[in-house]
Amino acid sequence: MKFFTILAQEKRRQSTCLGSHSTNRTHARTRGQNRIPPRLPPSSKKKKEAMEVESSTAGAAAAAPLSPGDFRELFDSVDAFLFDCDGVIWKRDRLLDGVSQTLDFLRSKGKKLVFVTNNSSKSRKEYAKKFGSLGISVSEDEIFSSSFAAAMYLKVNDFPQDKKVYVIGGEGIMEELQLAGYTGLGGPEDSKKTAEWKSNCLFEHDKSVGAVVVGLEPVINYYKLQYGTLCICENPGCRFIVTNRDAVRHMTNLQEWPGARCMVAAISDSTQKEPIVVGKPSTFMMELLLKKFQIDCSRMCMVGDQLDTDILFGQNAGCKTLLVLSGVTTLSALQDPANDIQPDYYTNKVSDFLDLLGA
């Protein structure tokens, strides 16, 4: 029931956003627009921000390290495991140790596996290929990416087929838009374009663009920022949709890199508009998943490495939650007094499942 209450609230908020984009950031926040809490507040300023965040987990008990008894109980109580990918299954192009064997074991015990990623750089088809290249067989139907969610959001909200979509992001978003029957502009094609600052020079943009989708953009430039800004501000009813607000991503296996949040912030600041978020922790991705698999949320466990996306996503839907320390979140970040998002359990890595069950 908790999930559907949140979903109803989300839909009311989204319908308000779809009706008008004339609302500025201050007004949007007064309607309940959630701010994303800092990953690890290192300063008093960030601690103050974290205290201001409204969280459904405020006052929750500290997470417990996953014990064999805890995992046996968890294992028996769920029908499906939802896995984040970056930092959980792999780091960039390196499969994390023991993941393949763990997934095979879970499947052999009849558990449904679903992979839910905020990384919009690839389409579901390309993600299936990546799994295959790492020796793991995963179908497109088992993958829910934020690029797919962006295209599906337009579809379920009856976005007109004759309207175009400007993309500040990668090929994954462009491919999913095409598969959904929409015309995407921008994306990688605009990576080498430059904006000219000359007297009496007007920057032209397509007036038929009805939505701007922003995701992870490794080749961000001023041209894209201006194009997206003009579409949102000058095209009547233009929708501002973002795949996620992740602070960091594992773009390489050795270190973290800025995530989509900084790209989203640039457009949000220049337009003074708040976006519609379709990726985690938004409930929209869960709505797609439930329609596909018809599994009760209480019978799912969300496994991820980020508190403010993966764990909050699971909690918002009423799933059980398990944090792995193989990615973004460290044990010190989890236990920091300023952190108010606590999973049910935590463990070092996915392959701990096998040790905990003695498999």
ROLUMRO-249101 format. One record per residue (C-alpha): residue in three letters; x, y, z. Coordinates in pm, whole numbers, padded with zeros to 5 digits, always signed. Last residue first. Layout:
N
ALAXYZ...
end
This chain:
359
ALA+02661-02275-00154GLY+02715-02214+00218LEU+02421-01974+00219LEU+02628-01684+00349ASP+02926-01781+00137LEU+02719-01786-00183PHE+02545-01456-00108ASP+02882-01292-00039SER+02916-01291-00419VAL+02707-00974-00428LYS+02966-00770-00240ASN+03061-00628+00099THR+02734-00667+00287TYR+02453-00442+00406TYR+02111-00497+00557ASP+01768-00335+00587PRO+01900-00025+00416GLN+01944+00303+00608ILE+01889+00643+00453ASP+01931+00917+00715ASN+02302+00985+00663ALA+02423+01280+00871PRO+02541+01049+01151ASP+02783+00876+00905GLN+02736+00499+00927LEU+02660+00447+00559ALA+02930+00691+00454SER+03185+00517+00681LEU+03088+00181+00532THR+03154+00315+00183THR+02891+00391-00080VAL+02994+00415-00446GLY+03059+00054-00543SER+03154-00275-00378LEU+02992-00186-00044VAL+02667-00368-00118LEU+02341-00232+00025LEU+02044-00464+00067THR+01683-00349+00064LYS+01346-00519+00114CYS+01086-00369-00112GLY+00812-00126-00008ALA+00825+00082-00325ASN+00978+00391-00167GLN+01220+00165+00022GLY+01349+00003-00294PHE+01406+00333-00471LEU+01563+00480-00155ILE+01812+00191-00153ASP+01905+00225-00519THR+01904+00604-00558ASP+01995+00795-00240LEU+02181+00505-00080GLN+02397+00392-00369ASP+02551+00045-00400GLY+02246-00162-00489VAL+02039-00472-00418MET+01661-00426-00414CYS+01479-00725-00264MET+01134-00821-00388ARG+00849-01015-00224SER+00715-00705-00044CYS+00686-00540-00384ASP+00437-00805-00501ILE+00538-00958-00832GLN+00331-00889-01145PHE+00635-00914-01376LYS+00583-00659-01653LYS+00333-00418-01498LEU+00534-00425-01176LEU+00857-00333-01357LEU+00704-00038-01537GLU+00559+00096-01210MET+00896+00043-01043MET+01063+00268-01300PHE+00801+00537-01235THR+00855+00528-00857SER+01144+00773-00880PRO+01454+00665-00685LYS+01572+00570-00945GLY+01503+00684-01300VAL+01212+00887-01441VAL+01288+01230-01290ILE+01054+01511-01405PRO+01255+01831-01409GLU+01242+02150-01199LYS+01251+02478-01390GLN+01472+02787-01349THR+01567+02740-01716SER+01941+02803-01674ASP+01950+02643-01329SER+01760+02329-01426ILE+01968+02296-01741ALA+02299+02310-01553ALA+02168+02104-01261VAL+02069+01819-01493MET+02420+01806-01637CYS+02571+01807-01283ARG+02331+01534-01168ALA+02416+01307-01461GLY+02721+01167-01285PRO+03067+01310-01218TRP+03338+01041-01225GLU+03439+00773-00974GLN+03769+00587-00984LEU+03954+00271-01087ASN+03695+00069-01283THR+03628+00356-01521MET+03307+00553-01578HIS+03197+00444-01231ARG+02929+00708-01182VAL+02878+01005-00950ALA+02605+01239-00825ASP+02316+01039-00972ARG+02029+01269-01065ASN+01849+01040-01308THR+01696+01003-01654VAL+01580+01362-01676ILE+01262+01501-01834PHE+01181+01868-01907ARG+00857+01885-02105CYS+00791+02157-02364GLY+00444+02301-02307PRO+00501+02604-02531ASN+00850+02603-02688GLU+01040+02906-02553CYS+01176+02809-02212ILE+01219+02434-02250CYS+01339+02448-02611LEU+01564+02748-02546THR+01735+02578-02251GLY+01794+02255-02441TYR+01956+02437-02731GLN+02166+02659-02504LEU+02297+02366-02300LYS+02366+02160-02611TYR+02566+02440-02774TYR+02757+02507-02452ASN+02904+02160-02445ILE+02864+01824-02272VAL+03062+01536-02418PRO+03023+01270-02146GLU+02647+01332-02119LEU+02462+01125-01858GLY+02097+01206-01905VAL+01878+01498-02008VAL+01558+01459-02210VAL+01401+01771-02362ALA+01041+01746-02475GLY+00806+01902-02731VAL+01058+01998-02997SER+00857+02135-03290LYS+01009+02485-03255ASP+01350+02356-03363HIS+01622+02591-03237GLU+01799+02894-03381PHE+02067+03092-03196LEU+02028+03450-03321CYS+02342+03642-03425ASN+02297+04019-03407SER+02647+04056-03263LYS+02835+03733-03250TRP+02860+03466-02982GLU+02873+03142-03177ALA+02761+02816-03017THR+02968+02516-03111LYS+02879+02177-03254LYS+03112+01884-03197SER+02891+01689-02958ASP+02567+01767-03142GLU+02544+01426-03315PRO+02609+01248-02983GLY+02261+01347-02860GLY+02085+01618-03058LEU+01745+01534-03203GLY+01524+01234-03132THR+01221+01140-03337TYR+00980+00915-03150GLY+00839+00570-03230ALA+00920+00392-02902LEU+01212+00213-03069GLN+01342+00551-03185LEU+01323+00694-02835GLU+01506+00388-02699GLU+01786+00433-02952MET+01832+00805-02885ILE+01839+00748-02507GLY+02108+00482-02539GLU+02310+00694-02782GLY+02409+00936-02510GLY+02279+01246-02339ILE+02137+01590-02393VAL+01848+01481-02612TYR+01593+01700-02789VAL+01264+01518-02846LYS+01043+01586-03147LYS+00664+01623-03164ASP+00470+01448-03440GLN+00434+01134-03229PRO+00246+01329-02961PHE+00338+01237-02600ASP+00057+01015-02474ASN+00172+01004-02109VAL+00240+00630-02128LYS+00462+00687-02433LEU+00660+00981-02301TYR+00738+00796-01979MET+00826+00487-02181ALA+01100+00675-02370ALA+01251+00809-02047ALA+01220+00469-01876PHE+01413+00300-02158SER+01702+00544-02112SER+01669+00494-01735SER+01741+00126-01785PHE+01517-00167-01696ILE+01670-00498-01802GLU+01503-00839-01759ASP+01299-00798-02077GLU+01619-00741-02274SER+01731-01093-02183VAL+02031-01173-01963SER+02291-01445-02025ILE+02612-01363-01839GLY+02958-01424-01991LEU+03085-01067-01974SER+03022-01012-02345GLY+02669-01143-02290PHE+02600-00886-02019LYS+02725-00616-02254LYS+02501-00741-02535ALA+02199-00730-02305TYR+02299-00374-02215GLU+02310-00283-02584LYS+01955-00410-02636ARG+01834-00230-02324SER+01971+00093-02466LYS+02303+00231-02345SER+02434+00558-02199SER+02132+00597-01970ASN+02297+00465-01653ASN+02020+00461-01395THR+02019+00082-01390VAL+01762-00179-01287PHE+01856-00540-01355VAL+01588-00799-01278LEU+01644-01154-01155LYS+01358-01388-01067LYS+01455-01651-00811GLY+01389-02015-00893LYS+01675-02168-00696SER+01878-02230-01011ARG+01832-01863-01100LEU+01989-01757-00770PHE+02282-01993-00822ASP+02348-01868-01176LEU+02342-01510-01047THR+02596-01595-00777GLN+02826-01781-01016SER+02831-01484-01255VAL+02889-01233-00975GLY+03184-01413-00816ASP+03437-01137-00873LEU+03305-00815-01025LEU+03277-00809-01403ARG+03511-00553-01552ASP+03384-00335-01836ARG+03289-00026-01627LYS+03275-00167-01276TRP+03044-00466-01282ILE+02750-00635-01114VAL+02721-00405-00811GLY+02935-00097-00879ASP+02745-00019-01198CYS+02459-00270-01235ASP+02174-00220-00987PHE+02013-00550-00904LEU+01652-00638-00831PHE+01617-00978-00665ALA+01287-01156-00705ASP+01075-01411-00517VAL+01157-01292-00167SER+01102-01427+00186ASP+01320-01739+00167PHE+01631-01544+00067LEU+01573-01280+00335GLU+01543-01543+00609ARG+01851-01726+00480PHE+02027-01392+00453ASP+01957-01296+00811GLY+02073-01633+00941PRO+02397-01619+00742SER+02459-01262+00867LEU+02415-00939+00669PRO+02565-00644+00852ALA+02285-00452+01022ALA+02152-00117+00905ALA+02108+00154+01168ALA+01752+00197+01292ALA+01532+00437+01101GLY+01480+00788+01238ALA+01420+00933+00896THR+01355+00653+00645SER+01073+00824+00457SER+01311+01110+00399GLU+01249+01482+00388VAL+01584+01643+00321GLU+01657+01948+00538MET+01901+01761+00761ALA+02101+01657+00453GLU+02129+02020+00346LYS+02265+02119+00689LYS+02518+01838+00670LYS+02614+01964+00326LYS+02692+02308+00465SER+02874+02165+00765SER+03113+01986+00532PRO+03199+01635+00420PRO+02839+01521+00353LEU+02860+01173+00201ARG+02610+01097-00077PRO+02425+01427-00037PRO+02046+01404-00021ILE+01842+01434-00342ARG+01577+01706-00322ASN+01221+01597-00344GLN+00971+01820-00524GLY+00687+01854-00271ARG+00474+02127-00426THR+00676+02388-00238ARG+00984+02266-00420ALA+00826+02344-00754HIS+00745+02699-00643THR+01107+02766-00558ARG+01230+02611-00883ASN+01009+02822-01109THR+00671+02718-01244SER+00602+02800-01608HIS+00633+02438-01711SER+00260+02377-01719GLY+00020+02086-01748LEU+00291+01822-01767CYS+00443+01938-01437THR+00106+01924-01260SER+00043+01581-01408GLN+00385+01475-01278ARG+00307+01586-00922ARG-00027+01404-00923LYS+00146+01099-01067GLU+00410+01107-00794GLN+00149+01134-00519ALA-00039+00838-00665LEU+00286+00642-00686ILE+00368+00724-00321THR+00031+00590-00211PHE+00074+00291-00440PHE+00411+00206-00289LYS+00291+00231+00073MET+00000+00000+00000
end
